[in-house]
Amino acid sequence: MPRIIPVDYKTLLNIFQRYGCAYKRKRGSHHILSYPKAKRAVVIPEDEEIDVEIIKNNMRTVGMTREQYFELLKKV
């Protein structure tokens, strides 16, 4: 399994929306998404490179596996 590397915010938004997250709003430089089974919102900062820890935390929030992440990354 390859390592998760930093990606830009547009790619990450696309991945989470394909997974089933709904875009709610933008507050400042942060995009807020919701997922039906998640207890909290998915927050994606508007940066050139999103840190790996932010990606992993958002994946945990929605219950996305590494395999699902890489499969969706291929489609972007």
N, CA, C, O and CB atoms as a CASP TS submission, in Angstrom:
PFRMAT TS
TARGET T0000
AUTHOR 0000-0000-0000
METHOD Language model
MODEL 1
PARENT N/A
ATOM      1  N   MET     1       0.857  -1.184   0.000  1.00  0.00           N
ATOM      2  CA  MET     1       0.000   0.000   0.000  1.00  0.00           C
ATOM      3  C   MET     1       0.899   1.241   0.000  1.00  0.00           C
ATOM      4  O   MET     1       1.791   1.359   0.840  1.00  0.00           O
ATOM      5  CB  MET     1      -0.973   0.001   1.240  1.00  0.00           C
ATOM      6  N   PRO     2       0.667   2.167  -0.938  1.00  0.00           N
ATOM      7  CA  PRO     2       1.479   3.394  -0.976  1.00  0.00           C
ATOM      8  C   PRO     2       1.191   4.296   0.218  1.00  0.00           C
ATOM      9  O   PRO     2       0.178   4.155   0.903  1.00  0.00           O
ATOM     10  CB  PRO     2       1.221   4.163  -2.276  1.00  0.00           C
ATOM     11  N   ARG     3       2.110   5.222   0.445  1.00  0.00           N
ATOM     12  CA  ARG     3       1.944   6.183   1.531  1.00  0.00           C
ATOM     13  C   ARG     3       0.968   7.273   1.116  1.00  0.00           C
ATOM     14  O   ARG     3       0.852   7.605  -0.064  1.00  0.00           O
ATOM     15  CB  ARG     3       3.299   6.796   1.931  1.00  0.00           C
ATOM     16  N   ILE     4       0.277   7.820   2.093  1.00  0.00           N
ATOM     17  CA  ILE     4      -0.574   8.980   1.851  1.00  0.00           C
ATOM     18  C   ILE     4       0.343  10.192   1.812  1.00  0.00           C
ATOM     19  O   ILE     4       1.113  10.430   2.743  1.00  0.00           O
ATOM     20  CB  ILE     4      -1.696   9.133   2.956  1.00  0.00           C
ATOM     21  N   ILE     5       0.257  10.948   0.741  1.00  0.00           N
ATOM     22  CA  ILE     5       1.095  12.135   0.600  1.00  0.00           C
ATOM     23  C   ILE     5       0.212  13.381   0.553  1.00  0.00           C
ATOM     24  O   ILE     5      -0.978  13.290   0.250  1.00  0.00           O
ATOM     25  CB  ILE     5       1.978  12.041  -0.675  1.00  0.00           C
ATOM     26  N   PRO     6       0.793  14.545   0.853  1.00  0.00           N
ATOM     27  CA  PRO     6      -0.009  15.780   0.798  1.00  0.00           C
ATOM     28  C   PRO     6      -0.566  16.021  -0.605  1.00  0.00           C
ATOM     29  O   PRO     6       0.115  15.787  -1.604  1.00  0.00           O
ATOM     30  CB  PRO     6       0.839  16.989   1.238  1.00  0.00           C
ATOM     31  N   VAL     7      -1.809  16.492  -0.665  1.00  0.00           N
ATOM     32  CA  VAL     7      -2.459  16.845  -1.937  1.00  0.00           C
ATOM     33  C   VAL     7      -3.055  18.238  -1.797  1.00  0.00           C
ATOM     34  O   VAL     7      -3.170  18.760  -0.688  1.00  0.00           O
ATOM     35  CB  VAL     7      -3.568  15.797  -2.330  1.00  0.00           C
ATOM     36  N   ASP     8      -3.433  18.840  -2.922  1.00  0.00           N
ATOM     37  CA  ASP     8      -4.042  20.167  -2.846  1.00  0.00           C
ATOM     38  C   ASP     8      -5.505  20.044  -2.417  1.00  0.00           C
ATOM     39  O   ASP     8      -6.091  18.964  -2.489  1.00  0.00           O
ATOM     40  CB  ASP     8      -3.935  20.899  -4.210  1.00  0.00           C
ATOM     41  N   TYR     9      -6.076  21.136  -1.979  1.00  0.00           N
ATOM     42  CA  TYR     9      -7.422  21.102  -1.402  1.00  0.00           C
ATOM     43  C   TYR     9      -8.487  20.738  -2.418  1.00  0.00           C
ATOM     44  O   TYR     9      -9.490  20.125  -2.053  1.00  0.00           O
ATOM     45  CB  TYR     9      -7.752  22.435  -0.789  1.00  0.00           C
ATOM     46  N   LYS    10      -8.303  21.097  -3.693  1.00  0.00           N
ATOM     47  CA  LYS    10      -9.309  20.770  -4.709  1.00  0.00           C
ATOM     48  C   LYS    10      -9.407  19.264  -4.902  1.00  0.00           C
ATOM     49  O   LYS    10     -10.503  18.720  -5.042  1.00  0.00           O
ATOM     50  CB  LYS    10      -8.973  21.455  -6.047  1.00  0.00           C
ATOM     51  N   THR    11      -8.266  18.593  -4.911  1.00  0.00           N
ATOM     52  CA  THR    11      -8.251  17.134  -5.045  1.00  0.00           C
ATOM     53  C   THR    11      -8.936  16.492  -3.853  1.00  0.00           C
ATOM     54  O   THR    11      -9.733  15.568  -4.013  1.00  0.00           O
ATOM     55  CB  THR    11      -6.810  16.608  -5.178  1.00  0.00           C
ATOM     56  N   LEU    12      -8.628  16.982  -2.652  1.00  0.00           N
ATOM     57  CA  LEU    12      -9.210  16.414  -1.438  1.00  0.00           C
ATOM     58  C   LEU    12     -10.722  16.647  -1.382  1.00  0.00           C
ATOM     59  O   LEU    12     -11.473  15.762  -0.973  1.00  0.00           O
ATOM     60  CB  LEU    12      -8.539  17.015  -0.199  1.00  0.00           C
ATOM     61  N   LEU    13     -11.163  17.823  -1.787  1.00  0.00           N
ATOM     62  CA  LEU    13     -12.606  18.095  -1.846  1.00  0.00           C
ATOM     63  C   LEU    13     -13.293  17.112  -2.789  1.00  0.00           C
ATOM     64  O   LEU    13     -14.358  16.577  -2.480  1.00  0.00           O
ATOM     65  CB  LEU    13     -12.871  19.551  -2.306  1.00  0.00           C
ATOM     66  N   ASN    14     -12.676  16.884  -3.930  1.00  0.00           N
ATOM     67  CA  ASN    14     -13.238  15.970  -4.921  1.00  0.00           C
ATOM     68  C   ASN    14     -13.322  14.554  -4.367  1.00  0.00           C
ATOM     69  O   ASN    14     -14.324  13.871  -4.575  1.00  0.00           O
ATOM     70  CB  ASN    14     -12.400  15.988  -6.202  1.00  0.00           C
ATOM     71  N   ILE    15     -12.287  14.104  -3.668  1.00  0.00           N
ATOM     72  CA  ILE    15     -12.267  12.759  -3.089  1.00  0.00           C
ATOM     73  C   ILE    15     -13.404  12.589  -2.087  1.00  0.00           C
ATOM     74  O   ILE    15     -14.143  11.607  -2.152  1.00  0.00           O
ATOM     75  CB  ILE    15     -10.913  12.481  -2.409  1.00  0.00           C
ATOM     76  N   PHE    16     -13.551  13.536  -1.161  1.00  0.00           N
ATOM     77  CA  PHE    16     -14.573  13.407  -0.125  1.00  0.00           C
ATOM     78  C   PHE    16     -15.985  13.553  -0.684  1.00  0.00           C
ATOM     79  O   PHE    16     -16.913  12.919  -0.181  1.00  0.00           O
ATOM     80  CB  PHE    16     -14.344  14.440   0.958  1.00  0.00           C
ATOM     81  N   GLN    17     -16.162  14.372  -1.710  1.00  0.00           N
ATOM     82  CA  GLN    17     -17.484  14.484  -2.319  1.00  0.00           C
ATOM     83  C   GLN    17     -17.837  13.204  -3.076  1.00  0.00           C
ATOM     84  O   GLN    17     -18.998  12.794  -3.071  1.00  0.00           O
ATOM     85  CB  GLN    17     -17.540  15.696  -3.264  1.00  0.00           C
ATOM     86  N   ARG    18     -16.881  12.579  -3.713  1.00  0.00           N
ATOM     87  CA  ARG    18     -17.132  11.297  -4.382  1.00  0.00           C
ATOM     88  C   ARG    18     -17.453  10.205  -3.363  1.00  0.00           C
ATOM     89  O   ARG    18     -18.189   9.266  -3.667  1.00  0.00           O
ATOM     90  CB  ARG    18     -15.916  10.886  -5.232  1.00  0.00           C
ATOM     91  N   TYR    19     -16.904  10.328  -2.166  1.00  0.00           N
ATOM     92  CA  TYR    19     -17.162   9.346  -1.112  1.00  0.00           C
ATOM     93  C   TYR    19     -18.575   9.478  -0.547  1.00  0.00           C
ATOM     94  O   TYR    19     -19.101   8.528   0.032  1.00  0.00           O
ATOM     95  CB  TYR    19     -16.139   9.499   0.008  1.00  0.00           C
ATOM     96  N   GLY    20     -19.190  10.647  -0.709  1.00  0.00           N
ATOM     97  CA  GLY    20     -20.556  10.830  -0.239  1.00  0.00           C
ATOM     98  C   GLY    20     -20.754  12.015   0.680  1.00  0.00           C
ATOM     99  O   GLY    20     -21.842  12.199   1.226  1.00  0.00           O
ATOM    100  N   CYS    21     -19.728  12.816   0.860  1.00  0.00           N
ATOM    101  CA  CYS    21     -19.850  14.003   1.699  1.00  0.00           C
ATOM    102  C   CYS    21     -20.571  15.102   0.919  1.00  0.00           C
ATOM    103  O   CYS    21     -20.400  15.239  -0.292  1.00  0.00           O
ATOM    104  CB  CYS    21     -18.452  14.491   2.176  1.00  0.00           C
ATOM    105  N   ALA    22     -21.368  15.868   1.627  1.00  0.00           N
ATOM    106  CA  ALA    22     -22.103  16.980   1.025  1.00  0.00           C
ATOM    107  C   ALA    22     -21.434  18.293   1.392  1.00  0.00           C
ATOM    108  O   ALA    22     -21.122  18.534   2.559  1.00  0.00           O
ATOM    109  CB  ALA    22     -23.580  16.979   1.480  1.00  0.00           C
ATOM    110  N   TYR    23     -21.217  19.137   0.400  1.00  0.00           N
ATOM    111  CA  TYR    23     -20.620  20.448   0.627  1.00  0.00           C
ATOM    112  C   TYR    23     -21.638  21.343   1.320  1.00  0.00           C
ATOM    113  O   TYR    23     -22.740  21.543   0.810  1.00  0.00           O
ATOM    114  CB  TYR    23     -20.140  21.084  -0.707  1.00  0.00           C
ATOM    115  N   LYS    24     -21.272  21.881   2.477  1.00  0.00           N
ATOM    116  CA  LYS    24     -22.197  22.729   3.236  1.00  0.00           C
ATOM    117  C   LYS    24     -21.921  24.214   3.018  1.00  0.00           C
ATOM    118  O   LYS    24     -22.804  24.969   2.613  1.00  0.00           O
ATOM    119  CB  LYS    24     -22.108  22.402   4.722  1.00  0.00           C
ATOM    120  N   ARG    25     -20.671  24.622   3.294  1.00  0.00           N
ATOM    121  CA  ARG    25     -20.364  26.045   3.199  1.00  0.00           C
ATOM    122  C   ARG    25     -18.852  26.253   3.219  1.00  0.00           C
ATOM    123  O   ARG    25     -18.067  25.327   3.421  1.00  0.00           O
ATOM    124  CB  ARG    25     -21.035  26.828   4.351  1.00  0.00           C
ATOM    125  N   LYS    26     -18.486  27.509   3.000  1.00  0.00           N
ATOM    126  CA  LYS    26     -17.082  27.902   3.124  1.00  0.00           C
ATOM    127  C   LYS    26     -17.021  28.994   4.171  1.00  0.00           C
ATOM    128  O   LYS    26     -17.764  29.973   4.105  1.00  0.00           O
ATOM    129  CB  LYS    26     -16.479  28.387   1.749  1.00  0.00           C
ATOM    130  N   ARG    27     -16.146  28.827   5.121  1.00  0.00           N
ATOM    131  CA  ARG    27     -15.997  29.831   6.174  1.00  0.00           C
ATOM    132  C   ARG    27     -14.544  30.285   6.169  1.00  0.00           C
ATOM    133  O   ARG    27     -13.654  29.539   6.577  1.00  0.00           O
ATOM    134  CB  ARG    27     -16.416  29.265   7.584  1.00  0.00           C
ATOM    135  N   GLY    28     -14.309  31.501   5.709  1.00  0.00           N
ATOM    136  CA  GLY    28     -12.943  31.989   5.576  1.00  0.00           C
ATOM    137  C   GLY    28     -12.214  31.187   4.516  1.00  0.00           C
ATOM    138  O   GLY    28     -12.613  31.169   3.352  1.00  0.00           O
ATOM    139  N   SER    29     -11.139  30.522   4.925  1.00  0.00           N
ATOM    140  CA  SER    29     -10.382  29.706   3.980  1.00  0.00           C
ATOM    141  C   SER    29     -10.586  28.214   4.244  1.00  0.00           C
ATOM    142  O   SER    29      -9.736  27.400   3.884  1.00  0.00           O
ATOM    143  CB  SER    29      -8.895  30.053   4.057  1.00  0.00           C
ATOM    144  N   HIS    30     -11.718  27.850   4.874  1.00  0.00           N
ATOM    145  CA  HIS    30     -11.993  26.444   5.177  1.00  0.00           C
ATOM    146  C   HIS    30     -13.313  26.010   4.542  1.00  0.00           C
ATOM    147  O   HIS    30     -14.327  26.702   4.633  1.00  0.00           O
ATOM    148  CB  HIS    30     -12.032  26.215   6.706  1.00  0.00           C
ATOM    149  N   HIS    31     -13.269  24.857   3.904  1.00  0.00           N
ATOM    150  CA  HIS    31     -14.462  24.270   3.302  1.00  0.00           C
ATOM    151  C   HIS    31     -15.047  23.264   4.291  1.00  0.00           C
ATOM    152  O   HIS    31     -14.324  22.430   4.835  1.00  0.00           O
ATOM    153  CB  HIS    31     -14.132  23.588   1.927  1.00  0.00           C
ATOM    154  N   ILE    32     -16.353  23.345   4.521  1.00  0.00           N
ATOM    155  CA  ILE    32     -17.037  22.496   5.484  1.00  0.00           C
ATOM    156  C   ILE    32     -17.930  21.516   4.732  1.00  0.00           C
ATOM    157  O   ILE    32     -18.767  21.922   3.926  1.00  0.00           O
ATOM    158  CB  ILE    32     -17.865  23.343   6.490  1.00  0.00           C
ATOM    159  N   LEU    33     -17.746  20.217   5.001  1.00  0.00           N
ATOM    160  CA  LEU    33     -18.557  19.176   4.390  1.00  0.00           C
ATOM    161  C   LEU    33     -19.218  18.367   5.494  1.00  0.00           C
ATOM    162  O   LEU    33     -18.716  18.313   6.616  1.00  0.00           O
ATOM    163  CB  LEU    33     -17.704  18.265   3.465  1.00  0.00           C
ATOM    164  N   SER    34     -20.337  17.742   5.176  1.00  0.00           N
ATOM    165  CA  SER    34     -20.987  16.872   6.152  1.00  0.00           C
ATOM    166  C   SER    34     -21.111  15.478   5.565  1.00  0.00           C
ATOM    167  O   SER    34     -21.162  15.295   4.348  1.00  0.00           O
ATOM    168  CB  SER    34     -22.381  17.424   6.558  1.00  0.00           C
ATOM    169  N   TYR    35     -21.156  14.506   6.452  1.00  0.00           N
ATOM    170  CA  TYR    35     -21.326  13.112   6.061  1.00  0.00           C
ATOM    171  C   TYR    35     -22.414  12.543   6.956  1.00  0.00           C
ATOM    172  O   TYR    35     -22.387  12.776   8.164  1.00  0.00           O
ATOM    173  CB  TYR    35     -19.977  12.291   6.181  1.00  0.00           C
ATOM    174  N   PRO    36     -23.368  11.805   6.405  1.00  0.00           N
ATOM    175  CA  PRO    36     -24.524  11.355   7.199  1.00  0.00           C
ATOM    176  C   PRO    36     -24.178  10.595   8.480  1.00  0.00           C
ATOM    177  O   PRO    36     -24.850  10.787   9.494  1.00  0.00           O
ATOM    178  CB  PRO    36     -25.384  10.488   6.354  1.00  0.00           C
ATOM    179  N   LYS    37     -23.165   9.749   8.467  1.00  0.00           N
ATOM    180  CA  LYS    37     -22.859   8.938   9.651  1.00  0.00           C
ATOM    181  C   LYS    37     -21.801   9.552  10.548  1.00  0.00           C
ATOM    182  O   LYS    37     -21.475   8.982  11.590  1.00  0.00           O
ATOM    183  CB  LYS    37     -22.410   7.575   9.228  1.00  0.00           C
ATOM    184  N   ALA    38     -21.257  10.703  10.169  1.00  0.00           N
ATOM    185  CA  ALA    38     -20.192  11.337  10.937  1.00  0.00           C
ATOM    186  C   ALA    38     -20.764  12.155  12.086  1.00  0.00           C
ATOM    187  O   ALA    38     -21.828  12.763  11.968  1.00  0.00           O
ATOM    188  CB  ALA    38     -19.335  12.224  10.032  1.00  0.00           C
ATOM    189  N   LYS    39     -20.039  12.159  13.197  1.00  0.00           N
ATOM    190  CA  LYS    39     -20.477  12.928  14.370  1.00  0.00           C
ATOM    191  C   LYS    39     -20.056  14.391  14.294  1.00  0.00           C
ATOM    192  O   LYS    39     -20.576  15.232  15.027  1.00  0.00           O
ATOM    193  CB  LYS    39     -19.920  12.307  15.639  1.00  0.00           C
ATOM    194  N   ARG    40     -19.111  14.689  13.403  1.00  0.00           N
ATOM    195  CA  ARG    40     -18.672  16.074  13.255  1.00  0.00           C
ATOM    196  C   ARG    40     -18.434  16.367  11.786  1.00  0.00           C
ATOM    197  O   ARG    40     -18.444  15.461  10.953  1.00  0.00           O
ATOM    198  CB  ARG    40     -17.391  16.346  14.082  1.00  0.00           C
ATOM    199  N   ALA    41     -18.224  17.611  11.477  1.00  0.00           N
ATOM    200  CA  ALA    41     -18.032  18.043  10.087  1.00  0.00           C
ATOM    201  C   ALA    41     -16.622  17.706   9.610  1.00  0.00           C
ATOM    202  O   ALA    41     -15.693  17.567  10.405  1.00  0.00           O
ATOM    203  CB  ALA    41     -18.291  19.560   9.948  1.00  0.00           C
ATOM    204  N   VAL    42     -16.492  17.579   8.307  1.00  0.00           N
ATOM    205  CA  VAL    42     -15.194  17.415   7.670  1.00  0.00           C
ATOM    206  C   VAL    42     -14.743  18.804   7.248  1.00  0.00           C
ATOM    207  O   VAL    42     -15.449  19.495   6.515  1.00  0.00           O
ATOM    208  CB  VAL    42     -15.256  16.420   6.442  1.00  0.00           C
ATOM    209  N   VAL    43     -13.563  19.213   7.714  1.00  0.00           N
ATOM    210  CA  VAL    43     -13.053  20.552   7.432  1.00  0.00           C
ATOM    211  C   VAL    43     -11.792  20.429   6.584  1.00  0.00           C
ATOM    212  O   VAL    43     -10.838  19.747   6.958  1.00  0.00           O
ATOM    213  CB  VAL    43     -12.763  21.334   8.750  1.00  0.00           C
ATOM    214  N   ILE    44     -11.805  21.101   5.436  1.00  0.00           N
ATOM    215  CA  ILE    44     -10.658  21.064   4.532  1.00  0.00           C
ATOM    216  C   ILE    44     -10.166  22.497   4.325  1.00  0.00           C
ATOM    217  O   ILE    44     -10.878  23.322   3.754  1.00  0.00           O
ATOM    218  CB  ILE    44     -11.032  20.389   3.162  1.00  0.00           C
ATOM    219  N   PRO    45      -8.941  22.794   4.794  1.00  0.00           N
ATOM    220  CA  PRO    45      -8.408  24.141   4.601  1.00  0.00           C
ATOM    221  C   PRO    45      -8.033  24.380   3.137  1.00  0.00           C
ATOM    222  O   PRO    45      -7.699  23.440   2.415  1.00  0.00           O
ATOM    223  CB  PRO    45      -7.185  24.363   5.503  1.00  0.00           C
ATOM    224  N   GLU    46      -8.090  25.611   2.715  1.00  0.00           N
ATOM    225  CA  GLU    46      -7.786  25.963   1.328  1.00  0.00           C
ATOM    226  C   GLU    46      -6.290  26.227   1.194  1.00  0.00           C
ATOM    227  O   GLU    46      -5.856  27.379   1.146  1.00  0.00           O
ATOM    228  CB  GLU    46      -8.608  27.206   0.874  1.00  0.00           C
ATOM    229  N   ASP    47      -5.505  25.153   1.133  1.00  0.00           N
ATOM    230  CA  ASP    47      -4.051  25.240   1.038  1.00  0.00           C
ATOM    231  C   ASP    47      -3.553  24.518  -0.206  1.00  0.00           C
ATOM    232  O   ASP    47      -4.240  23.659  -0.759  1.00  0.00           O
ATOM    233  CB  ASP    47      -3.391  24.653   2.293  1.00  0.00           C
ATOM    234  N   GLU    48      -2.340  24.882  -0.638  1.00  0.00           N
ATOM    235  CA  GLU    48      -1.712  24.202  -1.776  1.00  0.00           C
ATOM    236  C   GLU    48      -1.431  22.742  -1.451  1.00  0.00           C
ATOM    237  O   GLU    48      -1.616  21.867  -2.298  1.00  0.00           O
ATOM    238  CB  GLU    48      -0.409  24.911  -2.175  1.00  0.00           C
ATOM    239  N   GLU    49      -0.984  22.476  -0.225  1.00  0.00           N
ATOM    240  CA  GLU    49      -0.734  21.108   0.223  1.00  0.00           C
ATOM    241  C   GLU    49      -1.409  20.895   1.576  1.00  0.00           C
ATOM    242  O   GLU    49      -1.114  21.594   2.545  1.00  0.00           O
ATOM    243  CB  GLU    49       0.794  20.819   0.315  1.00  0.00           C
ATOM    244  N   ILE    50      -2.314  19.926   1.628  1.00  0.00           N
ATOM    245  CA  ILE    50      -2.997  19.579   2.873  1.00  0.00           C
ATOM    246  C   ILE    50      -2.127  18.559   3.594  1.00  0.00           C
ATOM    247  O   ILE    50      -1.726  17.557   3.002  1.00  0.00           O
ATOM    248  CB  ILE    50      -4.450  19.015   2.609  1.00  0.00           C
ATOM    249  N   ASP    51      -1.837  18.802   4.851  1.00  0.00           N
ATOM    250  CA  ASP    51      -0.993  17.923   5.648  1.00  0.00           C
ATOM    251  C   ASP    51      -1.605  16.526   5.762  1.00  0.00           C
ATOM    252  O   ASP    51      -2.827  16.376   5.791  1.00  0.00           O
ATOM    253  CB  ASP    51      -0.772  18.520   7.039  1.00  0.00           C
ATOM    254  N   VAL    52      -0.763  15.528   5.825  1.00  0.00           N
ATOM    255  CA  VAL    52      -1.196  14.135   5.895  1.00  0.00           C
ATOM    256  C   VAL    52      -2.066  13.884   7.126  1.00  0.00           C
ATOM    257  O   VAL    52      -3.024  13.115   7.054  1.00  0.00           O
ATOM    258  CB  VAL    52       0.017  13.203   5.911  1.00  0.00           C
ATOM    259  N   GLU    53      -1.751  14.512   8.237  1.00  0.00           N
ATOM    260  CA  GLU    53      -2.541  14.316   9.462  1.00  0.00           C
ATOM    261  C   GLU    53      -3.974  14.829   9.288  1.00  0.00           C
ATOM    262  O   GLU    53      -4.909  14.221   9.811  1.00  0.00           O
ATOM    263  CB  GLU    53      -1.868  15.030  10.650  1.00  0.00           C
ATOM    264  N   ILE    54      -4.156  15.911   8.580  1.00  0.00           N
ATOM    265  CA  ILE    54      -5.503  16.432   8.326  1.00  0.00           C
ATOM    266  C   ILE    54      -6.271  15.452   7.448  1.00  0.00           C
ATOM    267  O   ILE    54      -7.450  15.190   7.684  1.00  0.00           O
ATOM    268  CB  ILE    54      -5.442  17.832   7.654  1.00  0.00           C
ATOM    269  N   ILE    55      -5.600  14.914   6.438  1.00  0.00           N
ATOM    270  CA  ILE    55      -6.240  13.930   5.563  1.00  0.00           C
ATOM    271  C   ILE    55      -6.669  12.709   6.363  1.00  0.00           C
ATOM    272  O   ILE    55      -7.798  12.239   6.221  1.00  0.00           O
ATOM    273  CB  ILE    55      -5.290  13.513   4.424  1.00  0.00           C
ATOM    274  N   LYS    56      -5.777  12.191   7.203  1.00  0.00           N
ATOM    275  CA  LYS    56      -6.083  10.994   8.001  1.00  0.00           C
ATOM    276  C   LYS    56      -7.212  11.261   8.997  1.00  0.00           C
ATOM    277  O   LYS    56      -8.082  10.410   9.182  1.00  0.00           O
ATOM    278  CB  LYS    56      -4.828  10.518   8.751  1.00  0.00           C
ATOM    279  N   ASN    57      -7.209  12.426   9.638  1.00  0.00           N
ATOM    280  CA  ASN    57      -8.272  12.755  10.592  1.00  0.00           C
ATOM    281  C   ASN    57      -9.628  12.824   9.895  1.00  0.00           C
ATOM    282  O   ASN    57     -10.625  12.330  10.422  1.00  0.00           O
ATOM    283  CB  ASN    57      -7.969  14.091  11.294  1.00  0.00           C
ATOM    284  N   ASN    58      -9.669  13.432   8.720  1.00  0.00           N
ATOM    285  CA  ASN    58     -10.928  13.504   7.980  1.00  0.00           C
ATOM    286  C   ASN    58     -11.366  12.125   7.506  1.00  0.00           C
ATOM    287  O   ASN    58     -12.561  11.831   7.476  1.00  0.00           O
ATOM    288  CB  ASN    58     -10.792  14.450   6.785  1.00  0.00           C
ATOM    289  N   MET    59     -10.415  11.281   7.137  1.00  0.00           N
ATOM    290  CA  MET    59     -10.751   9.911   6.740  1.00  0.00           C
ATOM    291  C   MET    59     -11.370   9.156   7.915  1.00  0.00           C
ATOM    292  O   MET    59     -12.356   8.439   7.744  1.00  0.00           O
ATOM    293  CB  MET    59      -9.495   9.168   6.227  1.00  0.00           C
ATOM    294  N   ARG    60     -10.791   9.319   9.107  1.00  0.00           N
ATOM    295  CA  ARG    60     -11.335   8.669  10.305  1.00  0.00           C
ATOM    296  C   ARG    60     -12.736   9.180  10.615  1.00  0.00           C
ATOM    297  O   ARG    60     -13.602   8.409  11.028  1.00  0.00           O
ATOM    298  CB  ARG    60     -10.411   8.904  11.511  1.00  0.00           C
ATOM    299  N   THR    61     -12.960  10.462  10.421  1.00  0.00           N
ATOM    300  CA  THR    61     -14.264  11.056  10.707  1.00  0.00           C
ATOM    301  C   THR    61     -15.376  10.401   9.899  1.00  0.00           C
ATOM    302  O   THR    61     -16.455  10.140  10.431  1.00  0.00           O
ATOM    303  CB  THR    61     -14.232  12.546  10.423  1.00  0.00           C
ATOM    304  N   VAL    62     -15.126  10.133   8.619  1.00  0.00           N
ATOM    305  CA  VAL    62     -16.161   9.555   7.764  1.00  0.00           C
ATOM    306  C   VAL    62     -16.075   8.036   7.651  1.00  0.00           C
ATOM    307  O   VAL    62     -16.962   7.410   7.072  1.00  0.00           O
ATOM    308  CB  VAL    62     -16.077  10.160   6.392  1.00  0.00           C
ATOM    309  N   GLY    63     -15.016   7.434   8.199  1.00  0.00           N
ATOM    310  CA  GLY    63     -14.867   5.983   8.144  1.00  0.00           C
ATOM    311  C   GLY    63     -14.295   5.478   6.831  1.00  0.00           C
ATOM    312  O   GLY    63     -14.568   4.343   6.439  1.00  0.00           O
ATOM    313  N   MET    64     -13.517   6.287   6.152  1.00  0.00           N
ATOM    314  CA  MET    64     -12.917   5.916   4.875  1.00  0.00           C
ATOM    315  C   MET    64     -11.637   5.114   5.114  1.00  0.00           C
ATOM    316  O   MET    64     -10.798   5.504   5.925  1.00  0.00           O
ATOM    317  CB  MET    64     -12.620   7.177   4.024  1.00  0.00           C
ATOM    318  N   THR    65     -11.494   4.002   4.413  1.00  0.00           N
ATOM    319  CA  THR    65     -10.281   3.191   4.530  1.00  0.00           C
ATOM    320  C   THR    65      -9.211   3.723   3.570  1.00  0.00           C
ATOM    321  O   THR    65      -9.500   4.508   2.666  1.00  0.00           O
ATOM    322  CB  THR    65     -10.588   1.690   4.235  1.00  0.00           C
ATOM    323  N   ARG    66      -7.979   3.278   3.788  1.00  0.00           N
ATOM    324  CA  ARG    66      -6.887   3.670   2.897  1.00  0.00           C
ATOM    325  C   ARG    66      -7.149   3.179   1.475  1.00  0.00           C
ATOM    326  O   ARG    66      -6.871   3.884   0.505  1.00  0.00           O
ATOM    327  CB  ARG    66      -5.547   3.117   3.412  1.00  0.00           C
ATOM    328  N   GLU    67      -7.683   1.970   1.362  1.00  0.00           N
ATOM    329  CA  GLU    67      -7.967   1.409   0.043  1.00  0.00           C
ATOM    330  C   GLU    67      -8.995   2.275  -0.702  1.00  0.00           C
ATOM    331  O   GLU    67      -8.842   2.550  -1.892  1.00  0.00           O
ATOM    332  CB  GLU    67      -8.482  -0.044   0.177  1.00  0.00           C
ATOM    333  N   GLN    68     -10.032   2.695   0.009  1.00  0.00           N
ATOM    334  CA  GLN    68     -11.052   3.545  -0.600  1.00  0.00           C
ATOM    335  C   GLN    68     -10.450   4.892  -1.017  1.00  0.00           C
ATOM    336  O   GLN    68     -10.761   5.420  -2.085  1.00  0.00           O
ATOM    337  CB  GLN    68     -12.229   3.761   0.379  1.00  0.00           C
ATOM    338  N   TYR    69      -9.590   5.433  -0.161  1.00  0.00           N
ATOM    339  CA  TYR    69      -8.942   6.719  -0.459  1.00  0.00           C
ATOM    340  C   TYR    69      -8.145   6.632  -1.755  1.00  0.00           C
ATOM    341  O   TYR    69      -8.285   7.483  -2.633  1.00  0.00           O
ATOM    342  CB  TYR    69      -8.019   7.145   0.702  1.00  0.00           C
ATOM    343  N   PHE    70      -7.307   5.602  -1.875  1.00  0.00           N
ATOM    344  CA  PHE    70      -6.472   5.482  -3.066  1.00  0.00           C
ATOM    345  C   PHE    70      -7.293   5.161  -4.306  1.00  0.00           C
ATOM    346  O   PHE    70      -6.929   5.577  -5.405  1.00  0.00           O
ATOM    347  CB  PHE    70      -5.416   4.414  -2.858  1.00  0.00           C
ATOM    348  N   GLU    71      -8.380   4.439  -4.156  1.00  0.00           N
ATOM    349  CA  GLU    71      -9.254   4.165  -5.287  1.00  0.00           C
ATOM    350  C   GLU    71      -9.896   5.461  -5.790  1.00  0.00           C
ATOM    351  O   GLU    71      -9.968   5.693  -6.997  1.00  0.00           O
ATOM    352  CB  GLU    71     -10.338   3.143  -4.895  1.00  0.00           C
ATOM    353  N   LEU    72     -10.357   6.297  -4.872  1.00  0.00           N
ATOM    354  CA  LEU    72     -10.959   7.579  -5.250  1.00  0.00           C
ATOM    355  C   LEU    72      -9.904   8.543  -5.804  1.00  0.00           C
ATOM    356  O   LEU    72     -10.197   9.345  -6.690  1.00  0.00           O
ATOM    357  CB  LEU    72     -11.670   8.213  -4.039  1.00  0.00           C
ATOM    358  N   LEU    73      -8.681   8.462  -5.281  1.00  0.00           N
ATOM    359  CA  LEU    73      -7.604   9.330  -5.765  1.00  0.00           C
ATOM    360  C   LEU    73      -7.277   9.024  -7.224  1.00  0.00           C
ATOM    361  O   LEU    73      -6.939   9.930  -7.986  1.00  0.00           O
ATOM    362  CB  LEU    73      -6.345   9.165  -4.893  1.00  0.00           C
ATOM    363  N   LYS    74      -7.374   7.764  -7.615  1.00  0.00           N
ATOM    364  CA  LYS    74      -7.131   7.376  -9.015  1.00  0.00           C
ATOM    365  C   LYS    74      -8.154   8.007  -9.956  1.00  0.00           C
ATOM    366  O   LYS    74      -7.828   8.338 -11.096  1.00  0.00           O
ATOM    367  CB  LYS    74      -7.167   5.847  -9.159  1.00  0.00           C
ATOM    368  N   LYS    75      -9.389   8.175  -9.484  1.00  0.00           N
ATOM    369  CA  LYS    75     -10.475   8.684 -10.311  1.00  0.00           C
ATOM    370  C   LYS    75     -10.453  10.204 -10.477  1.00  0.00           C
ATOM    371  O   LYS    75     -11.108  10.751 -11.364  1.00  0.00           O
ATOM    372  CB  LYS    75     -11.788   8.267  -9.723  1.00  0.00           C
ATOM    373  N   VAL    76      -9.707  10.863  -9.632  1.00  0.00           N
ATOM    374  CA  VAL    76      -9.678  12.343  -9.656  1.00  0.00           C
ATOM    375  C   VAL    76      -8.789  12.840 -10.774  1.00  0.00           C
ATOM    376  O   VAL    76      -8.639  14.049 -10.953  1.00  0.00           O
ATOM    377  CB  VAL    76      -9.186  12.909  -8.307  1.00  0.00           C
TER
END
